[in-house]
Amino acid sequence: MDLAPLTLGLRHRLGGYHEHRPGPTLARFAESVWTHEARPAGPGGMHRVLPDLALNLAFRCRRGPDRRPVDPQLVVIGPKTRPFLFQFRPGHEIAAVKVKLEWARPLLDLDPSDHLDQENDVS
C-alpha cells in the first residue's frame, strides 16, 4: 500500500506492523497512520499491545488469490486501558488512522469511552 501522499515516512516497524508519521493534511487530526499485514503461511503469531488512549479507525480485510480484498470491514479500535494480546490471523491486513483523542467526537461523532478496550464493526 502506497501511503506516500498521506505520510512523512516510516516511524516504526515491527514484523508486519508499519507506523508512519502523518503528513501535513492528516497531522492536525491523526497521531499516525499504520498498517499491519499478517504473514499468509504458518500459524498466527501473538503481539502484546500496550495501553494507548488513541482511537483508531481501521479497514480490515484478507486478500484473495488475485490480491483483491475479501471480507472487508470498517472497525473502530477503541482506546486500550491495559495491555492485551492480539492474535495475528494469517493473510489478514489492517490499514488504520490513529485519530487524536480530541478529534474523535467532532470528526467521527464517536465517544472514545464507548469503545474502551473494544473493537467494533461499523461497516
Contacts in CASP RR format, 6 or more apart in sequence:
PFRMAT RR
TARGET T0000
AUTHOR 0000-0000-0000
METHOD contacts of the structure
MODEL  1
MDLAPLTLGLRHRLGGYHEHRPGPTLARFAESVWTHEARPAGPGGMHRVL
PDLALNLAFRCRRGPDRRPVDPQLVVIGPKTRPFLFQFRPGHEIAAVKVK
LEWARPLLDLDPSDHLDQENDVS
1 35 0 8 1.000
1 95 0 8 1.000
3 9 0 8 1.000
3 20 0 8 1.000
3 33 0 8 1.000
3 35 0 8 1.000
6 20 0 8 1.000
6 22 0 8 1.000
6 23 0 8 1.000
6 25 0 8 1.000
6 26 0 8 1.000
6 33 0 8 1.000
7 20 0 8 1.000
7 21 0 8 1.000
7 22 0 8 1.000
7 23 0 8 1.000
7 26 0 8 1.000
7 33 0 8 1.000
8 20 0 8 1.000
8 21 0 8 1.000
8 22 0 8 1.000
8 23 0 8 1.000
9 20 0 8 1.000
9 21 0 8 1.000
10 18 0 8 1.000
10 19 0 8 1.000
10 20 0 8 1.000
10 21 0 8 1.000
11 19 0 8 1.000
11 20 0 8 1.000
11 21 0 8 1.000
11 32 0 8 1.000
12 18 0 8 1.000
12 19 0 8 1.000
13 19 0 8 1.000
14 47 0 8 1.000
16 35 0 8 1.000
16 36 0 8 1.000
16 37 0 8 1.000
16 38 0 8 1.000
16 39 0 8 1.000
17 34 0 8 1.000
17 35 0 8 1.000
17 36 0 8 1.000
17 47 0 8 1.000
18 34 0 8 1.000
18 35 0 8 1.000
18 36 0 8 1.000
19 32 0 8 1.000
19 33 0 8 1.000
19 34 0 8 1.000
20 32 0 8 1.000
20 33 0 8 1.000
20 34 0 8 1.000
21 27 0 8 1.000
21 32 0 8 1.000
22 30 0 8 1.000
22 31 0 8 1.000
22 32 0 8 1.000
22 33 0 8 1.000
22 97 0 8 1.000
26 33 0 8 1.000
26 97 0 8 1.000
28 103 0 8 1.000
29 97 0 8 1.000
29 99 0 8 1.000
29 100 0 8 1.000
29 103 0 8 1.000
29 107 0 8 1.000
30 97 0 8 1.000
30 98 0 8 1.000
30 99 0 8 1.000
30 100 0 8 1.000
30 103 0 8 1.000
31 54 0 8 1.000
31 98 0 8 1.000
31 99 0 8 1.000
31 100 0 8 1.000
32 97 0 8 1.000
32 98 0 8 1.000
33 95 0 8 1.000
33 96 0 8 1.000
33 97 0 8 1.000
33 98 0 8 1.000
34 56 0 8 1.000
34 94 0 8 1.000
34 95 0 8 1.000
34 96 0 8 1.000
34 98 0 8 1.000
35 93 0 8 1.000
35 94 0 8 1.000
35 95 0 8 1.000
35 96 0 8 1.000
36 88 0 8 1.000
36 93 0 8 1.000
36 94 0 8 1.000
37 91 0 8 1.000
37 92 0 8 1.000
37 93 0 8 1.000
38 44 0 8 1.000
38 45 0 8 1.000
38 88 0 8 1.000
38 89 0 8 1.000
38 90 0 8 1.000
38 91 0 8 1.000
38 92 0 8 1.000
38 93 0 8 1.000
39 88 0 8 1.000
39 90 0 8 1.000
39 91 0 8 1.000
40 90 0 8 1.000
40 91 0 8 1.000
41 90 0 8 1.000
42 90 0 8 1.000
43 90 0 8 1.000
44 87 0 8 1.000
44 88 0 8 1.000
44 89 0 8 1.000
44 90 0 8 1.000
45 87 0 8 1.000
45 88 0 8 1.000
46 85 0 8 1.000
46 86 0 8 1.000
46 87 0 8 1.000
46 88 0 8 1.000
47 85 0 8 1.000
47 86 0 8 1.000
47 88 0 8 1.000
48 83 0 8 1.000
48 84 0 8 1.000
48 85 0 8 1.000
48 86 0 8 1.000
49 80 0 8 1.000
49 83 0 8 1.000
49 84 0 8 1.000
49 85 0 8 1.000
49 86 0 8 1.000
50 80 0 8 1.000
50 83 0 8 1.000
51 80 0 8 1.000
51 81 0 8 1.000
51 82 0 8 1.000
51 83 0 8 1.000
52 79 0 8 1.000
52 80 0 8 1.000
52 98 0 8 1.000
53 79 0 8 1.000
53 80 0 8 1.000
53 81 0 8 1.000
53 101 0 8 1.000
53 112 0 8 1.000
54 79 0 8 1.000
54 98 0 8 1.000
54 99 0 8 1.000
54 100 0 8 1.000
54 101 0 8 1.000
55 76 0 8 1.000
55 77 0 8 1.000
55 78 0 8 1.000
55 79 0 8 1.000
55 98 0 8 1.000
55 99 0 8 1.000
55 101 0 8 1.000
55 104 0 8 1.000
55 108 0 8 1.000
55 110 0 8 1.000
55 112 0 8 1.000
55 115 0 8 1.000
56 76 0 8 1.000
56 77 0 8 1.000
56 78 0 8 1.000
56 96 0 8 1.000
56 97 0 8 1.000
56 98 0 8 1.000
56 99 0 8 1.000
57 74 0 8 1.000
57 75 0 8 1.000
57 76 0 8 1.000
57 77 0 8 1.000
57 96 0 8 1.000
57 97 0 8 1.000
57 99 0 8 1.000
57 108 0 8 1.000
58 74 0 8 1.000
58 75 0 8 1.000
58 76 0 8 1.000
58 77 0 8 1.000
58 94 0 8 1.000
58 95 0 8 1.000
58 96 0 8 1.000
58 97 0 8 1.000
59 72 0 8 1.000
59 73 0 8 1.000
59 74 0 8 1.000
59 75 0 8 1.000
59 94 0 8 1.000
59 95 0 8 1.000
59 96 0 8 1.000
60 72 0 8 1.000
60 73 0 8 1.000
60 74 0 8 1.000
60 75 0 8 1.000
60 92 0 8 1.000
60 93 0 8 1.000
60 94 0 8 1.000
61 69 0 8 1.000
61 70 0 8 1.000
61 71 0 8 1.000
61 72 0 8 1.000
61 73 0 8 1.000
61 92 0 8 1.000
61 93 0 8 1.000
62 69 0 8 1.000
62 70 0 8 1.000
62 71 0 8 1.000
62 89 0 8 1.000
62 91 0 8 1.000
62 92 0 8 1.000
62 93 0 8 1.000
63 69 0 8 1.000
63 70 0 8 1.000
63 91 0 8 1.000
63 93 0 8 1.000
64 70 0 8 1.000
72 123 0 8 1.000
73 121 0 8 1.000
73 123 0 8 1.000
74 121 0 8 1.000
74 122 0 8 1.000
74 123 0 8 1.000
75 119 0 8 1.000
75 120 0 8 1.000
75 121 0 8 1.000
75 122 0 8 1.000
75 123 0 8 1.000
76 110 0 8 1.000
76 115 0 8 1.000
76 119 0 8 1.000
76 120 0 8 1.000
76 122 0 8 1.000
77 96 0 8 1.000
77 115 0 8 1.000
77 118 0 8 1.000
77 119 0 8 1.000
78 112 0 8 1.000
78 115 0 8 1.000
78 116 0 8 1.000
78 117 0 8 1.000
78 118 0 8 1.000
78 119 0 8 1.000
78 120 0 8 1.000
79 101 0 8 1.000
79 112 0 8 1.000
79 113 0 8 1.000
79 115 0 8 1.000
79 116 0 8 1.000
79 117 0 8 1.000
80 117 0 8 1.000
81 116 0 8 1.000
81 117 0 8 1.000
82 117 0 8 1.000
84 117 0 8 1.000
99 107 0 8 1.000
99 108 0 8 1.000
101 112 0 8 1.000
104 110 0 8 1.000
104 111 0 8 1.000
104 112 0 8 1.000
105 111 0 8 1.000
105 112 0 8 1.000
END
